[in-house]
């Protein structure tokens, strides 16, 4: 498994990252542990979670359970703690199940960090991420009505310095090794970096944004920023919530495969379910069939080819799914496959 440096931290993370958002709802504690063991045994040293997980479905009663699944594994495998990079996120405004939707601040970071350390039964977090900007984000299909003119520039920049200063204290104490962003823009990322440099504060090492064959906003301004500033992408939803496995192609109307995310959590897969998206998936499935490739592995392997990719985060609810995903690291896509993928992209640049 190839290892990539997270920013300029010296932390070397596997190019595939094990996502955990189903642990505690769709997956039991034992199943979560089995996934971690298999991932580590096959070269994956990176696990991503968040204080608000699990998400399938989100609820007040279960939030934090995913971190607790990880915590029981850590408690049972204390000698292996240094073998794994644990990444988690602090929630912010808009998610009422955590601190009643309070925005990210030094106080909420203090509370969230202590809770995550306790839940994961560890003394430190390897990568601590801001789940989304206080000022708002165009992620999760909010791009259709995104309006940056409602943001207050001075307040935003003051907030960034305040948060970086708070995080600096936790880095100094040893509770955090590195920090990262999530659902951020090029302007936001650039200013987090600028303020860190000007004020000698911790530097953002990564940004976790949605990225897949079907969602390629990152290819433009964010890719340029990452290249020049040594910030790596941690891509979430590289399989478009399962669309790029092809498992939903036979669904009709309101029919959803039993036990799938579309069945138990989000019927429209967070705004991804539409006729254009299904047509796009059909086209990518044809590429996989033409070249005798597993569609899931093709989608993940393609993500690994991207020059700004630090790690690609995938999730699995079964061991069979996990094994297929891990196998994508051994798949190399040739020029003919890449050309066919590009042709589909030109036909379906923004399918949802």
C-alpha positions as CSV (number, residue, x, y, z in Angstrom):
1,X,0.0,0.0,0.0
2,X,1.4,3.3,-1.0
3,X,2.0,5.9,1.7
4,X,1.5,9.7,1.3
5,X,2.6,12.5,3.6
6,X,-0.2,14.5,5.2
7,X,0.8,18.0,4.2
8,X,4.2,18.9,5.7
9,X,3.6,16.9,8.9
10,X,5.8,13.9,8.3
11,X,2.8,11.7,9.0
12,X,2.6,9.0,6.4
13,X,-0.9,7.8,5.6
14,X,-2.0,5.0,3.4
15,X,-3.5,6.0,0.1
16,X,-6.7,4.3,1.1
17,X,-8.4,5.3,4.3
18,X,-11.0,3.2,6.1
19,X,-14.2,5.2,6.7
20,X,-16.3,4.3,9.7
21,X,-19.6,6.1,9.5
22,X,-21.7,2.9,9.6
23,X,-20.1,1.5,12.8
24,X,-22.7,1.7,15.5
25,X,-25.8,1.4,13.3
26,X,-25.3,-0.7,10.2
27,X,-22.3,-2.4,11.7
28,X,-21.8,-3.9,15.2
29,X,-18.8,-3.3,17.4
30,X,-17.4,-6.7,16.4
31,X,-17.8,-5.9,12.7
32,X,-16.1,-2.6,13.2
33,X,-13.2,-4.4,14.9
34,X,-13.0,-7.0,12.1
35,X,-12.8,-4.2,9.5
36,X,-10.0,-2.4,11.4
37,X,-8.0,-5.6,11.8
38,X,-8.4,-6.5,8.1
39,X,-7.5,-3.0,7.0
40,X,-4.3,-2.9,9.1
41,X,-3.3,-6.4,7.9
42,X,-3.5,-5.2,4.3
43,X,-1.6,-2.0,4.6
44,X,-4.2,0.6,5.5
45,X,-3.0,2.6,8.5
46,X,-5.6,5.4,8.4
47,X,-9.1,5.5,9.9
48,X,-11.4,8.5,9.5
49,X,-14.4,9.2,11.8
50,X,-16.2,12.2,13.3
51,X,-17.9,13.0,16.6
52,X,-21.3,13.0,14.9
53,X,-21.0,9.5,13.4
54,X,-22.7,7.1,12.7
55,X,-24.7,8.6,9.9
56,X,-26.8,5.7,8.8
57,X,-29.0,7.2,10.1
58,X,-28.0,10.3,12.1
59,X,-29.6,10.5,15.5
60,X,-29.2,12.1,18.9
61,X,-29.2,8.6,20.5
62,X,-26.3,7.2,18.4
63,X,-23.9,10.1,17.8
64,X,-20.5,9.3,19.1
65,X,-21.0,5.6,18.9
66,X,-18.6,5.2,16.0
67,X,-15.8,6.7,18.0
68,X,-16.7,4.4,20.8
69,X,-16.4,1.4,18.5
70,X,-12.9,2.6,17.7
71,X,-12.2,3.1,21.3
72,X,-13.0,-0.5,22.3
73,X,-10.6,-1.6,19.5
74,X,-7.9,0.7,20.9
75,X,-8.4,-0.6,24.4
76,X,-8.0,-4.1,23.2
77,X,-5.0,-3.3,21.0
78,X,-2.9,-0.8,23.0
79,X,0.3,-2.0,21.5
80,X,-1.0,-1.2,18.0
81,X,-2.1,2.4,18.7
82,X,1.0,3.8,17.1
83,X,0.3,1.7,14.0
84,X,-2.9,3.6,13.1
85,X,-3.6,7.2,12.2
86,X,-6.9,8.2,13.8
87,X,-8.7,11.2,12.2
88,X,-11.8,12.8,13.6
89,X,-13.8,16.0,13.2
90,X,-15.4,18.6,15.4
91,X,-19.0,19.4,14.4
92,X,-20.3,22.9,14.0
93,X,-23.4,25.0,13.3
94,X,-26.3,23.3,11.6
95,X,-26.1,19.9,13.2
96,X,-28.4,20.1,16.2
97,X,-27.6,16.7,17.7
98,X,-24.2,17.9,18.9
99,X,-24.1,20.8,21.4
100,X,-27.4,22.0,20.0
101,X,-25.8,23.1,16.7
102,X,-23.3,25.5,18.3
103,X,-20.7,26.9,15.8
104,X,-17.1,25.8,16.0
105,X,-15.2,27.9,18.7
106,X,-12.4,27.4,21.1
107,X,-15.0,26.3,23.7
108,X,-16.7,23.7,21.4
109,X,-13.3,22.4,20.3
110,X,-12.3,21.9,24.0
111,X,-15.5,20.0,24.7
112,X,-15.4,18.0,21.5
113,X,-11.7,17.0,21.7
114,X,-12.0,15.8,25.3
115,X,-15.1,13.8,24.3
116,X,-13.4,12.2,21.3
117,X,-10.3,11.3,23.3
118,X,-12.4,9.7,25.9
119,X,-14.6,7.9,23.3
120,X,-11.6,6.6,21.4
121,X,-9.7,5.7,24.6
122,X,-6.6,7.4,23.3
123,X,-4.3,10.2,24.6
124,X,-4.0,11.9,21.2
125,X,-5.7,12.5,17.8
126,X,-3.4,12.2,14.8
127,X,-5.5,14.4,12.5
128,X,-8.2,16.8,14.0
129,X,-10.5,18.3,11.4
130,X,-13.0,21.1,11.2
131,X,-16.1,19.4,9.8
132,X,-17.4,22.4,7.9
133,X,-16.8,26.2,7.9
134,X,-18.9,28.3,10.3
135,X,-19.5,30.8,7.4
136,X,-21.2,28.1,5.3
137,X,-20.2,25.8,2.5
138,X,-21.2,24.8,-1.0
139,X,-20.8,21.1,-0.2
140,X,-23.6,18.6,0.0
141,X,-25.5,20.1,-3.0
142,X,-25.6,23.5,-1.4
143,X,-23.8,24.8,-4.5
144,X,-27.0,25.5,-6.3
145,X,-27.9,28.4,-4.0
146,X,-24.5,29.2,-2.4
147,X,-24.0,33.0,-1.9
148,X,-20.6,34.1,-0.5
149,X,-21.7,37.7,-0.4
150,X,-23.5,37.0,2.9
151,X,-20.2,36.3,4.6
152,X,-18.4,38.9,6.7
153,X,-14.7,38.9,5.8
154,X,-13.3,40.5,8.9
155,X,-15.3,38.2,11.2
156,X,-14.3,35.2,9.2
157,X,-10.6,36.0,9.3
158,X,-10.8,36.8,13.1
159,X,-12.5,33.5,13.7
160,X,-9.8,31.6,11.7
161,X,-7.0,33.1,13.9
162,X,-8.9,32.4,17.0
163,X,-9.4,28.7,16.1
164,X,-5.8,28.2,15.0
165,X,-4.7,29.7,18.3
166,X,-6.9,27.3,20.2
167,X,-5.7,24.4,18.2
168,X,-2.1,25.4,18.8
169,X,-2.6,24.9,22.5
170,X,-3.9,21.4,21.9
171,X,-1.0,20.6,19.6
172,X,1.5,21.9,22.2
173,X,-0.2,19.7,24.9
174,X,0.2,16.7,22.7
175,X,-3.5,16.0,22.3
176,X,-3.4,16.7,18.6
177,X,-0.6,15.8,16.1
178,X,-2.0,17.7,13.0
179,X,-5.0,19.6,11.9
180,X,-7.1,19.6,8.7
181,X,-10.2,21.1,7.0
182,X,-13.3,19.6,5.6
183,X,-15.9,20.9,3.1
184,X,-13.7,24.0,2.5
185,X,-13.2,26.3,-0.5
186,X,-10.1,27.6,-2.1
187,X,-10.5,31.0,-0.5
188,X,-11.1,29.6,2.9
189,X,-8.2,27.1,2.6
190,X,-5.8,29.8,1.4
191,X,-6.6,32.0,4.4
192,X,-6.2,29.3,6.9
193,X,-2.8,28.8,5.5
194,X,-1.9,32.5,5.3
195,X,-2.9,33.2,8.9
196,X,-1.0,30.2,10.1
197,X,2.1,31.4,8.4
198,X,1.8,35.0,9.5
199,X,1.1,34.1,13.1
200,X,3.3,31.0,13.4
201,X,0.3,28.8,14.2
202,X,-0.3,25.2,13.2
203,X,-0.7,24.6,9.4
204,X,-3.7,22.8,7.9
205,X,-2.3,19.5,6.5
206,X,-5.3,18.3,4.5
207,X,-8.8,19.0,3.3
208,X,-11.6,16.5,3.3
209,X,-14.0,17.2,0.5
210,X,-16.3,15.2,-1.7
211,X,-14.6,13.8,-4.8
212,X,-15.4,11.0,-7.2
213,X,-15.9,10.2,-10.8
214,X,-19.2,12.0,-10.4
215,X,-18.2,14.9,-8.3
216,X,-15.1,16.8,-9.6
217,X,-15.3,20.3,-8.3
218,X,-12.0,19.8,-6.7
219,X,-10.1,19.4,-10.0
220,X,-10.0,23.2,-10.5
221,X,-9.1,25.9,-7.9
222,X,-8.8,23.4,-5.0
223,X,-6.4,21.2,-6.9
224,X,-4.2,24.2,-7.8
225,X,-4.1,25.3,-4.2
226,X,-3.2,21.8,-2.9
227,X,-0.4,21.5,-5.5
228,X,1.2,24.8,-4.6
229,X,0.6,24.6,-0.8
230,X,1.3,21.0,0.0
231,X,-2.2,20.3,1.2
232,X,-3.6,16.8,0.4
233,X,-7.1,15.9,-0.4
234,X,-8.9,13.3,1.7
235,X,-11.7,12.4,-0.6
236,X,-15.1,11.3,0.9
237,X,-17.8,9.6,-1.1
238,X,-15.4,8.3,-3.8
239,X,-18.2,5.8,-4.7
240,X,-20.9,8.4,-4.7
241,X,-22.7,6.8,-1.7
242,X,-22.7,3.5,-3.5
243,X,-23.9,4.7,-6.9
244,X,-20.5,3.9,-8.5
245,X,-20.8,0.3,-7.4
246,X,-23.7,-0.1,-9.8
247,X,-25.9,-1.7,-7.1
248,X,-28.7,0.9,-7.6
249,X,-29.0,0.6,-11.3
250,X,-31.8,-1.9,-11.2
251,X,-33.8,0.1,-8.6
252,X,-37.2,1.3,-9.8
253,X,-39.1,4.3,-8.5
254,X,-39.0,4.2,-4.7
255,X,-37.4,0.7,-4.6
256,X,-34.1,0.6,-2.8
257,X,-31.9,-2.4,-2.1
258,X,-32.7,-3.7,1.5
259,X,-30.1,-2.6,4.0
260,X,-28.4,-0.1,1.6
261,X,-27.7,3.5,2.6
262,X,-30.6,4.6,0.3
263,X,-32.8,2.2,2.3
264,X,-31.8,3.0,5.9
265,X,-30.6,6.6,5.8
266,X,-31.1,8.8,2.7
267,X,-33.5,7.7,0.0
268,X,-32.0,10.2,-2.5
269,X,-28.4,9.7,-1.3
270,X,-28.0,13.3,-0.2
271,X,-29.3,14.7,-3.5
272,X,-27.3,12.3,-5.7
273,X,-30.3,10.2,-6.9
274,X,-31.6,11.4,-10.2
275,X,-32.0,10.2,-13.8
276,X,-28.9,12.0,-15.0
277,X,-26.8,10.4,-12.3
278,X,-28.1,6.9,-13.2
279,X,-27.2,7.6,-16.8
280,X,-23.7,8.6,-15.8
281,X,-23.3,5.4,-13.7
282,X,-24.5,3.3,-16.6
283,X,-21.8,4.9,-18.8
284,X,-19.1,4.2,-16.2
285,X,-20.4,0.6,-15.8
286,X,-20.0,0.2,-19.6
287,X,-16.3,1.3,-19.3
288,X,-15.7,-1.2,-16.5
289,X,-17.3,-4.0,-18.5
290,X,-15.4,-3.1,-21.7
291,X,-12.1,-3.4,-19.9
292,X,-13.1,-6.4,-17.7
293,X,-12.8,-4.4,-14.5
294,X,-14.7,-4.4,-11.2
295,X,-16.7,-1.1,-11.2
296,X,-16.0,-0.4,-7.6
297,X,-12.3,-1.0,-7.9
298,X,-12.2,1.1,-11.1
299,X,-13.8,4.1,-9.3
300,X,-11.5,3.9,-6.3
301,X,-8.3,3.2,-8.4
302,X,-9.1,6.2,-10.5
303,X,-9.2,8.4,-7.4
304,X,-5.7,7.1,-6.4
305,X,-4.3,8.4,-9.7
306,X,-5.1,12.0,-8.9
307,X,-2.0,14.0,-8.2
308,X,-3.5,15.9,-5.2
309,X,-4.8,12.9,-3.4
310,X,-3.5,12.2,0.0
311,X,-5.9,9.4,0.8
312,X,-9.2,8.1,-0.5
313,X,-11.8,7.4,2.2
314,X,-14.2,4.5,1.6
315,X,-16.6,2.7,3.8
316,X,-18.0,-0.8,3.8
317,X,-20.8,-2.6,5.6
318,X,-19.7,-6.1,4.7
319,X,-16.3,-7.8,4.7
320,X,-16.8,-8.7,1.0
321,X,-17.2,-5.0,0.2
322,X,-14.1,-4.2,2.3
323,X,-12.0,-6.8,0.4
324,X,-13.1,-5.4,-3.0
325,X,-12.2,-1.9,-2.0
326,X,-8.8,-2.8,-0.5
327,X,-8.0,-4.6,-3.8
328,X,-8.4,-1.4,-5.7
329,X,-4.9,-0.4,-4.5
330,X,-3.4,-3.1,-6.7
331,X,-5.3,-2.1,-9.8
332,X,-3.5,0.1,-12.3
333,X,-5.7,1.8,-14.9
334,X,-4.1,1.9,-18.4
335,X,-4.3,4.7,-20.9
336,X,-7.3,3.2,-22.7
337,X,-9.3,3.0,-19.5
338,X,-8.4,6.6,-18.6
339,X,-9.4,7.8,-22.0
340,X,-12.8,6.1,-21.8
341,X,-13.3,7.6,-18.3
342,X,-12.5,11.1,-19.6
343,X,-15.0,10.6,-22.4
344,X,-17.8,9.8,-19.9
345,X,-16.7,12.8,-17.7
346,X,-17.1,15.1,-20.7
347,X,-20.6,13.8,-21.3
348,X,-21.6,14.0,-17.5
349,X,-19.4,16.7,-15.9
350,X,-21.9,17.5,-13.1
351,X,-24.6,14.7,-12.9
352,X,-25.9,15.8,-9.5
